[in-house]
């Protein structure tokens, strides 16, 4: 509905619109697809965040098992609550690292190999003054966000792409989402990689080829 005023009128085929998202955006496209209904022709959801409830459970697991542990969960909850209070009072945000080592107060604690993969998928020189920081309140918002609840309402075909070694958005959760997705033509693709190594090398090539084929099939 906004194409006429933004200079895109005539260059978009509004009968063939698809959605693509990865990680947190992989969850966003599922929610959006459930709201737009038949206005969407196909969706690709790669390694999506799906279930805030499961995230909260995972956070309570010991650090050795990929969680934060009780003490770590309380630390990040306290920091997030402080950030919310600062926001209400009009004060600058309380920031925490986006990524950090296991046991750290960060949005995504991860082992060294995953941290290397995270940095590898980004350009060496990042523009815009990017910093490894985010408002702490996001840690609570992630735990309250469950796109999987919207999946049964999707009518367009969905390609769910999972990474078998993903510890942030486990393949088991993606399998659950695929199981409750009733839209005809939906498919799954599982790759032998981690959450961030899906963005390069053979995993990237396999995922990209499958996604292009999926969109072309449903855009006919």
C-alpha positions as CSV (number, residue, x, y, z in Angstrom):
1,X,0.0,0.0,0.0
2,X,3.0,2.3,0.3
3,X,4.6,1.7,-3.0
4,X,3.0,4.7,-4.8
5,X,4.6,7.3,-2.6
6,X,8.0,5.8,-2.2
7,X,9.0,5.7,-5.9
8,X,8.6,1.9,-6.2
9,X,5.2,2.0,-7.9
10,X,5.3,-0.2,-11.1
11,X,8.5,-1.9,-10.1
12,X,7.0,-4.3,-7.6
13,X,4.8,-7.3,-8.3
14,X,2.4,-7.2,-5.4
15,X,1.0,-10.6,-6.4
16,X,4.4,-12.2,-5.7
17,X,5.7,-11.1,-2.3
18,X,7.9,-13.3,-0.2
19,X,9.4,-12.9,3.3
20,X,12.9,-13.9,4.4
21,X,14.4,-13.7,7.8
22,X,17.2,-15.3,9.8
23,X,17.6,-15.7,13.6
24,X,15.4,-13.1,15.3
25,X,14.1,-11.9,12.0
26,X,13.4,-15.5,11.2
27,X,10.8,-15.3,13.9
28,X,9.6,-11.9,12.8
29,X,8.7,-13.1,9.3
30,X,6.5,-15.9,10.8
31,X,4.6,-13.4,12.9
32,X,4.2,-11.1,9.9
33,X,3.1,-13.9,7.6
34,X,0.4,-14.9,10.1
35,X,-0.9,-11.3,10.0
36,X,-0.8,-10.7,6.2
37,X,-2.4,-14.0,5.3
38,X,-2.9,-14.6,1.5
39,X,-0.9,-11.4,0.7
40,X,2.3,-13.5,1.1
41,X,3.3,-16.2,-1.4
42,X,6.2,-17.8,0.4
43,X,8.3,-17.5,3.6
44,X,11.8,-18.6,4.4
45,X,12.6,-18.8,8.1
46,X,16.3,-19.6,8.7
47,X,17.5,-20.6,12.2
48,X,14.6,-18.6,13.7
49,X,14.1,-17.5,17.3
50,X,10.8,-19.3,18.1
51,X,10.0,-19.7,21.8
52,X,10.7,-17.2,24.6
53,X,9.5,-19.8,27.1
54,X,12.1,-22.3,26.0
55,X,14.7,-19.5,26.1
56,X,13.9,-18.8,29.7
57,X,14.3,-22.5,30.5
58,X,17.6,-22.7,28.7
59,X,18.9,-19.7,30.6
60,X,18.4,-21.4,33.9
61,X,20.6,-24.4,32.8
62,X,24.2,-24.5,34.1
63,X,26.8,-22.7,32.1
64,X,28.4,-26.0,31.2
65,X,25.1,-27.0,29.5
66,X,24.7,-23.8,27.5
67,X,22.7,-21.8,30.0
68,X,23.4,-18.9,32.3
69,X,22.9,-20.7,35.6
70,X,20.7,-19.2,38.3
71,X,23.2,-16.6,39.3
72,X,23.8,-15.5,35.7
73,X,20.0,-15.4,35.0
74,X,19.5,-13.2,38.1
75,X,22.4,-10.9,37.0
76,X,21.0,-10.2,33.6
77,X,17.4,-9.9,34.9
78,X,18.7,-7.2,37.4
79,X,20.5,-5.4,34.6
80,X,17.5,-5.5,32.3
81,X,15.2,-4.2,35.0
82,X,17.6,-1.4,35.7
83,X,17.6,-0.5,32.0
84,X,13.8,-0.5,31.9
85,X,13.7,1.9,34.9
86,X,16.3,4.2,33.3
87,X,14.2,4.2,30.1
88,X,11.1,5.2,32.1
89,X,13.0,8.0,33.8
90,X,14.3,9.3,30.4
91,X,17.9,8.3,31.2
92,X,20.5,6.7,28.8
93,X,20.2,3.0,28.3
94,X,22.1,0.5,30.4
95,X,24.0,-1.5,27.7
96,X,25.3,-5.1,27.7
97,X,27.3,-6.9,25.1
98,X,25.4,-8.5,22.2
99,X,27.8,-11.5,22.3
100,X,30.0,-12.7,25.1
101,X,31.7,-15.8,26.5
102,X,29.7,-18.4,28.5
103,X,28.8,-17.0,31.9
104,X,29.0,-13.4,30.8
105,X,26.2,-10.9,31.1
106,X,25.4,-10.6,27.4
107,X,22.5,-11.2,25.1
108,X,24.1,-14.2,23.4
109,X,26.7,-16.1,25.5
110,X,28.5,-18.5,23.3
111,X,31.7,-20.5,23.1
112,X,34.8,-19.2,21.4
113,X,34.2,-21.1,18.1
114,X,30.7,-19.6,17.7
115,X,32.1,-16.1,18.5
116,X,34.6,-16.5,15.8
117,X,31.8,-17.6,13.4
118,X,29.8,-14.5,14.4
119,X,32.6,-12.1,13.6
120,X,33.4,-13.9,10.4
121,X,30.0,-13.2,8.9
122,X,30.5,-9.5,9.4
123,X,32.7,-7.2,7.4
124,X,36.2,-6.5,8.9
125,X,35.4,-2.8,9.0
126,X,31.9,-2.0,10.1
127,X,30.3,1.3,9.3
128,X,28.0,3.5,11.3
129,X,30.0,3.3,14.5
130,X,28.8,-0.3,15.3
131,X,29.6,-1.5,18.8
132,X,29.0,-4.9,20.5
133,X,26.3,-3.4,22.7
134,X,22.5,-3.5,23.1
135,X,20.0,-2.2,25.6
136,X,19.8,-4.7,28.5
137,X,16.0,-4.7,28.4
138,X,16.1,-6.7,25.2
139,X,17.2,-9.8,27.2
140,X,13.7,-9.7,28.9
141,X,11.9,-9.0,25.7
142,X,13.4,-12.0,24.0
143,X,12.1,-14.2,26.8
144,X,8.6,-12.9,26.2
145,X,8.6,-13.3,22.4
146,X,7.3,-16.6,21.0
147,X,6.7,-16.5,17.2
148,X,5.9,-20.3,17.3
149,X,2.5,-19.4,18.6
150,X,1.7,-17.7,15.3
151,X,2.8,-20.5,13.0
152,X,-0.6,-22.4,12.9
153,X,-2.2,-19.3,11.4
154,X,0.2,-19.0,8.4
155,X,-1.4,-19.9,5.1
156,X,1.6,-19.5,2.8
157,X,4.2,-22.2,2.4
158,X,7.1,-21.9,4.7
159,X,10.7,-23.2,4.3
160,X,12.1,-23.8,7.8
161,X,16.0,-23.9,7.7
162,X,17.7,-25.3,10.8
163,X,21.4,-25.8,11.8
164,X,21.9,-29.2,13.4
165,X,24.7,-27.8,15.8
166,X,22.8,-24.6,16.6
167,X,22.8,-23.9,20.4
168,X,21.0,-20.5,20.2
169,X,18.0,-21.5,18.1
170,X,18.1,-25.3,18.4
171,X,17.0,-27.5,15.5
172,X,14.5,-29.3,17.8
173,X,12.5,-26.1,18.3
174,X,12.4,-25.6,14.5
175,X,11.2,-29.1,14.1
176,X,8.3,-28.3,16.5
177,X,7.4,-25.2,14.5
178,X,7.4,-27.2,11.3
179,X,5.2,-29.8,12.9
180,X,2.5,-27.3,13.8
181,X,2.7,-25.5,10.4
182,X,-0.3,-26.7,8.3
183,X,0.2,-24.5,5.2
184,X,0.5,-26.7,2.1
185,X,3.8,-26.8,0.3
186,X,5.9,-26.1,3.5
187,X,9.3,-27.7,3.7
188,X,12.3,-28.2,6.0
189,X,16.0,-28.1,5.4
190,X,18.6,-29.2,8.0
191,X,22.2,-28.3,7.6
192,X,25.2,-29.7,9.5
193,X,26.5,-26.4,10.9
194,X,26.1,-23.9,13.8
195,X,23.9,-20.8,14.1
196,X,26.5,-18.5,12.6
197,X,28.5,-20.8,10.3
198,X,25.3,-21.1,8.2
199,X,26.3,-17.7,6.7
200,X,29.3,-18.9,4.8
201,X,31.0,-21.7,2.9
202,X,29.2,-24.9,2.0
203,X,26.3,-24.3,4.4
204,X,25.6,-20.9,2.9
205,X,25.7,-22.3,-0.6
206,X,23.3,-25.2,0.3
207,X,20.9,-22.9,2.1
208,X,20.9,-20.2,-0.7
209,X,20.3,-22.7,-3.5
210,X,17.4,-24.2,-1.6
211,X,15.9,-20.8,-0.8
212,X,16.1,-19.6,-4.4
213,X,14.5,-22.8,-5.6
214,X,11.7,-22.5,-3.0
215,X,10.9,-18.9,-3.9
216,X,10.9,-19.6,-7.6
217,X,8.6,-22.5,-7.2
218,X,6.0,-20.6,-5.3
219,X,6.3,-17.3,-7.3
220,X,5.2,-19.0,-10.6
